[in-house]
Amino acid sequence: MTNRFVDKLNGFSKLRSEEVAALFAATAQAKEIPIKTDLIREGDQPGPVLVMLKGWACRYKILPNGTRQVLAYLMPGDCCDLHIGLLAEMDHSIQVITPALVATIGRLEMDEIMDQHRGIAKAMYLAQLIDEGIMRAWITSMGRRSSVERVAHLMCELYLRARNIGLIDGDELELPLSQLLLADSLGMTPVHLNRVLKVLRESQAMIISRGTLNIKDPRKLVKIAGFDENYLHRRLRVTV
């Protein structure tokens, strides 16, 4: 049975058979989670480590005026908040944006796994560092990229991340993100985002239609975005 969490960690640090077995055992009791369910909310006491086995989720924050800022997207294989248990409460919320299969690993169990299995610990730390690199890329986009560059950059990132975990069907990615959700992750209104998507569509670089991202001209999209994949650190992946 495929376990994308194990596959992802095994790509960062070649895991021994006993380490793979430990991860399978830790994520064996996964639960089906309905769409738009909050896994944890801002202000909650941090709980177990959450592992996305299927489906997508997002981190988000609600501002005092009621508007939402999406902070990150989580794909199959991603885990949430390895060290958040050190804090007294959550400073943001996490919600599934598709039906999802989510496993939970207790904090003590996760600590024991990492203490006993150095390969897992190394892979988890690498995964966390890459998450931080993605966060820096998002901050850079919000602060310095134009609206067209910002959208193009996010599409390049999501496409590459999805391709790395086998979610790509040919040249297309099933993108389960509404325009409202995308707008909230890009600091735009839905109307502005729609105009930007039209610009990218007319440039023949990419098109989003009926929930599917189709990159028509990868080189053109990369050039528009000024995209450099170094922050995803794919070179760290083990060649199997």
C-alpha positions, 0 to 999 in steps of 0.5 A, spaced: 500 500 500 502 506 498 504 511 503 506 518 501 509 520 507 513 514 507 515 515 500 517 523 501 521 521 507 525 516 504 526 521 498 530 525 503 534 520 507 534 512 505 530 509 510 532 502 513 526 497 513 525 498 520 524 505 519 519 504 514 516 499 518 515 504 524 512 510 519 507 505 517 505 503 524 505 510 526 500 512 520 496 506 520 490 509 524 488 514 519 481 517 518 477 520 513 476 527 513 470 531 510 472 537 506 472 544 509 474 541 516 478 544 520 484 539 523 486 545 528 484 552 529 488 558 532 488 558 539 487 551 540 492 547 544 497 544 539 495 536 539 499 530 535 503 531 529 498 531 523 500 527 517 496 528 510 496 521 506 491 523 501 488 530 499 490 537 500 489 542 506 491 549 507 494 553 513 490 560 514 489 566 518 483 570 519 484 577 520 480 582 525 476 584 519 474 577 517 478 577 511 483 570 510 490 569 508 492 563 506 499 561 509 501 555 505 498 548 502 499 541 504 499 536 499 499 528 500 506 526 504 506 533 508 506 533 515 504 539 520 508 542 525 513 537 528 515 542 534 509 546 535 507 542 541 513 547 544 508 552 544 502 554 548 497 555 543 496 555 535 497 561 532 494 559 525 488 554 523 489 548 518 483 546 514 482 540 509 480 543 502 479 536 499 476 530 502 482 527 506 486 521 509 489 524 515 493 520 520 495 523 527 502 521 531 502 523 538 508 527 540 511 522 545 511 517 539 514 522 534 519 523 539 521 516 540 521 515 533 526 520 531 530 518 537 530 511 535 531 512 528 536 517 525 534 516 518 527 518 520 529 524 524 534 527 518 528 526 513 523 530 518 528 536 519 530 536 511 522 536 510 521 542 515 527 546 512 524 545 505 517 548 508 521 554 511 524 555 504 517 555 501 515 560 506 520 565 504 518 564 497 511 566 499 514 572 503 518 574 497 512 574 492 508 578 497 513 583 498 516 584 491 513 580 485 508 583 481 501 580 481 502 576 474 509 574 477 506 572 483 500 567 480 505 564 475 510 563 481 505 559 485 503 555 479 510 553 478 511 551 485 505 547 486 506 543 479 513 542 481 511 539 488 505 535 485 510 532 480 515 530 485 510 526 489 506 523 483 500 527 482 501 529 475 497 526 469 501 528 463 502 535 463 496 537 467 495 538 475 488 537 478 488 543 482 483 543 487 483 550 489 477 555 488 479 562 485 477 565 492 482 560 495 487 562 490 486 569 491 486 569 499 493 566 498 496 571 493 493 577 497 488 579 491 481 580 490 478 574 486 476 579 481 484 581 480 486 574 480 481 573 474 484 578 470 491 576 472 489 569 470 486 572 463 493 575 462 497 568 463 492 565 459 492 570 453 500 569 453 499 562 452 503 560 458 498 556 462 491 555 463 486 553 469 480 550 467 475 546 471 479 545 476 485 543 472 492 547 471 495 546 464 502 549 463 502 550 456 509 553 455 513 551 461 519 555 459 515 562 458 511 561 465 518 560 468 520 566 465 514 570 467 515 568 474 522 568 475 522 561 478 528 558 481 526 551 484 532 551 488 528 553 494 525 546 494 531 543 494 530 537 490 537 535 489 537 533 497 533 527 494 536 520 494 536 517 488 533 510 488 
